[in-house]
Amino acid sequence: MADGVSAPVQTRRGPRAHVLPGLGIAPWLQRTMGLRIREALGARKSDFKQRSDGTRYLHLCWQASPDGRELEPLKHRKAGQFRDIPVPDMIWDIAQALPDGPLCPGPGTPYMPYNTAYFRFAHIMAHLGTSGAHTHALRHQFASEALDASPATWPTSARY
């Protein structure tokens, strides 16, 4: 999903490989850290921080606008409000290997537009023969596994 897939297509000249572009690091951010799709699309390398004790976190202040041209405040938050999210080692390593700037640049925009991510995900799922899946399912999978791992640490309202 991140890198895309190569799908065979039949042309008049015979079969050839057609590359279905991926979503970059965005699915990994959703699946391993619980980000919403527009939060993942708006992540920048500079948002990844490390404390003096060595713990690593994503200082999330913004999400990509629907058209990918700019950043806007997080859902249900005002400009300047943020949340810090622990970063797994695997994600830290992936992010550090990427160039500075937006981690999911769009084709012609600073950030990947929501519709681009949506259609890329849909095309890859169709190629894999999966129906009914959407990017938000990655966030739900993260939450389900986090709750299974330690239900006592979740607030009562989140358990039901």
Secondary structure, DSSP 8 states (H G I E B T S, - for coil): --S-EEEEEEETTEEEEEEE---TTHHHHHHHH---HHHHHT-BGGGEEE-TTS-EEEEE-EEE-TTSSSEEE-TT--TT--EEEE--HHHHHHHHHS-SSBSS--SSSSS--HHHHHHHHHHHHHHHT--S--THHHHHHHHHHHHHH-GGGS-GGG--
